[in-house]
Amino acid sequence: MNGLLLFFLNIWYVTGFFFYLIYGYWSFWRTDRIRKKKGDQAADEFLRPRAEKFGRRAFTWLMMRPEIHGLDHLPKDRSFLLVCNHQSYFDIPLIMGFIEPRASFIGKKEVQSLPLMGRGLSSLGGVFIDRENPQQAVGALRKVISGLQVGKIFALFPEGTRSSDGKLGSFKKGSLRMGLMAKVPIFPVVIQGTKDVVSKGNLFIHPAKVSVHILEEILPSNFANEEELIRVVHQAIKKRLPNQPEGEIDEKSNH
C-alpha cells in the first residue's frame, strides 16, 4: 500500500474513531439507564451487539478480514476462560468482533483510563486489577470466580502487557488462578499480526494480515497447581508463534 493511500486511510480511521467515541459514550449512557430500569441482563443485551459491531468495523474499515481458526472449539452452553497472547490494542476488538462477543475482560486498572475502551470494558462486565493493592486484587479475583461459576465468559492476557515485537512474554504468576479455582475450561488463543496493524508505542495504523488460532480446551482440574497449568498453556501458545524466547512465569504475582 503506497504512502498517500495509507495516509488517507489513517485520516478515515481517525474520523471513524471520533464518530464511535461520541456514539460509544451515548451507548454507555443508554446502557446505564437500561440497567437502572430493567437490570443487568437487559443492559448487556443492548450493549453487546453494538460492541461486536464495533469490533468488526475496527478491521473492516481498514479493509482487513481476520482469519479465525478453531471457533468450533468454544462451547455455547458453559463458562470458560480465553487465555490470549497480547500484541496490540486491536486484540480486544478482535476478540469482541470475531471470536467471543459474550466475553468480559480481565485487565490491569490502567486500562480503565483509556478513552472509549476503558468505559466500554467496564460496561461489559470487565474486572480490573490493581497490582499495587493486594486487597483489591483478591476482591477482583473473587468477582471473576463468582462470574465463572454462574456461566460468564472471561478473556485475559496473562503477559500483563502488549508485546513490542510479537514474542510471547512470561505469564504473570497468579494470572490463571481463577481458572484453577473455578474449575472451568481454558482455551488458549494465539493472535498473530495485530502488532503489524499498530505496534506498542505507535499510533499510525497499517493494514496487515491478522490470524487467530483457538486451541483445544485445557482442563485446570488435571493439574496439581497453577505453575503446571501456566507452563502447559504458555507452551501451547508458544508453539504457534515464531521466534519465541525462553520464559514462562513472572515471579511477581499478578494477584
N, C-alpha and C positions, 0 to 999 in steps of 0.2 A: 504494500500500500504506500503510495507516494506521500511526501510530506504535506502537501497542500490539502489532499483529501483527509489525511489524518487530523490536520488542524481543524477543519470544518466539522469533522466527526466529533472532536472533543468539544467544540462550541455547541453542537447539537446536544451532546450528552449533558453538559453543564446546564443548558436550558431545561432539559427534561428533569434534571435533578431538582432545580428550583421549583418547577411545577409540582413535583412529588413532595417537596418539602412543605409546600402550602397544603396540598391535598392530604398529605400524611398527617399533619397536625390537626386538620379538620376531622380526619378519620379517628384519631385518638380522642378528640373531644366528643365525637359522636359515640365512640365505644364506651367512654366513661358514663355518658348519660344512659346508654342502654344497660350498662352494668348496674347502675343505681336503681333503675326501674324494673329490670327483668332478670338480673342476676348474671353470674359469670358465664354460663353456657351460652346465653343469647349474645353476650358481648363477643365471645370467642367466635361464634358462628358468623357474626357481622364482619369481624376484622380479618380472619384467616384467609378467606378468598381474595381479599384485597392485597394481603401480604404475599400470597402466592403469585398473583398477577404482577406485583412489583418485582418479585424475584426473577420472573421470566423476562420482563421487559429490561431489566438490568443487563441482560445478554442480547436479546433480540434487537434492542436499539443500537447495539454495536455490530449487528449482523453476525452474531455468533449463535451457534446451536450446540450446547454441550453434549458430548456423548456419554450416556449413562448406561452402565452395565450392572446387572445384578439386582435390579429393583424387585424381582420376584422373590428375593431372599427375605424381604421385610414382611412381617406378619401384619394382618389387618385388624386383629381382634385382641391384642395384648400389648402391654407396655414393653419398652426396650430402650437401650441406650445406643445412640450413634456416636462412635468414637472416631474423630476425624483428624487427619493432619491439617496444618493451618498454613496457608501460603499468602492470603490476601483478604482484604475486606470483602471481596467478591465471594468468598466461601459461604457467607451467611445467606445472601440472596440465592446462591446456587442450591443450597440445601432447601430453602423455603420454596423455591420455584420449581425445582426439578426432582428432588429426592423425597422429602417428607414434610409437606406443609403443616402437618399436625404437631411438629416438634416445637418444644420450647428450648431455649438455650441456657447453658451454664457458662458464665464468663466472669472475668475479673471486674471489680467495681468501676474501673476506669472507663469501661465500655458505656456505662450509663450516661456519661457526659457527652457522648458523640451525638451530633445533630441527627435527628430522624431515627437512626439506628438504635440508639440507647432507649429512647422513649418507645419505639416500636417493639423492641425485645421485651421491655417491661410489660407492655400491654398484652403481649402474647404469653405471659406467664414465666418470663425469664427469671433466673436466680443468679444474683451477683455476689461474688465472694471477695471480701476484704482480706487480703493475705496478711495484713499487719494487725488484724484483730481476730485472734483465735476464737473468742466467744461468738462473734458474728459469723465466722466461718462454720462453726459447729451448728449454729442455727440454720444456716443456708443448706448445709448437708442434710439436716433433718427434714427440711422443706422438700428437697429433691426426693429423698427416700419416701416421704409421705405421698408425693405426687406419683412416683413409680408404682406404689402399692395400690393406688386407685385407678391405674390404667393410663397414666400420662406417658408421653414420649419426650425424652430429652436428648439434646445433642451437645457435645462438648469437644474442646480442643485441648487435650491433655499436655501439649507442649507449653501452654500458657501464653504464647505469643506467636506472631507470624514469623515464618522462616524468611530470611532475607535472600536466600539462594536456592530455595526449594528442597534443601536437605532436611530430613526428619530429625528434629531435636529430641532431647531427652524428655520423658514424661515426668511431670511433677509427681512426687510421692504423695499419695492421698487422692490423686485425681480419679481413680477408678474405685475408690472405697464405696461409693454409693451403689455401684453395681453389685459389689460383693455383698453388701448388707441387705439390699432389696431383693437379691437373687433373681434379677431379670437378665434376659439375653443381651449380649453386647454384639453389635455389628460394626466391625472395623470398616471405615470409609476412606478410600485412597483418592485424594484430589490431586490432579495434575494440570498445570497450565495457568491457573489463576494468577500466579506470580508474574506471568508474562503479560497479563492484562493490566495490572497495576501492582508494582512491587512495593515492598515496605520502604517508606520514606519518600515515595514518588506519588505525585498527583496526576501525572499525564497518563491518559488511557490509551491502550493499544490493543486492538482485536487480536486474539490468539486462539489456538486450539486448546479446548478445555475438555477433560475427560474425568469420569468418576467410575471407580470400581467399588461396589458394595460387596464385601466378602461374606462368607457364610458365618453364621452365628457362633459365638464363643460363650459357653455357659460358665459363669463365675462359680457355680456350685461344684465344678470339677477341680477347683484349685484350693489349696490349703491356706493360702494367704495372698495379699494384694501384690506382693513383689512378684510372685509367679505369674499372676494374671497380667500384670503390666508387661512382663517380659514377652509373653506369648502374643498379646495384642500388638505391642510395638514391633515385634518381628514380622507379624502378618502384614502390617502396613509397609514396613521397610522393604520387604521382598518385592513389592510392586513399584518401588521408586528407584531411580538410577543414582549411582554415585553417592551412596549413603555412608555417613560416618559411624563410628562405634558410639555406644552410649544408649542407655535406656531409661534410667531412673535418676531424677534430680533429687538429691538428698534433702533439699529444702522442701518441707511439706507444703502442700497447697491448701490444707485444711487444718 
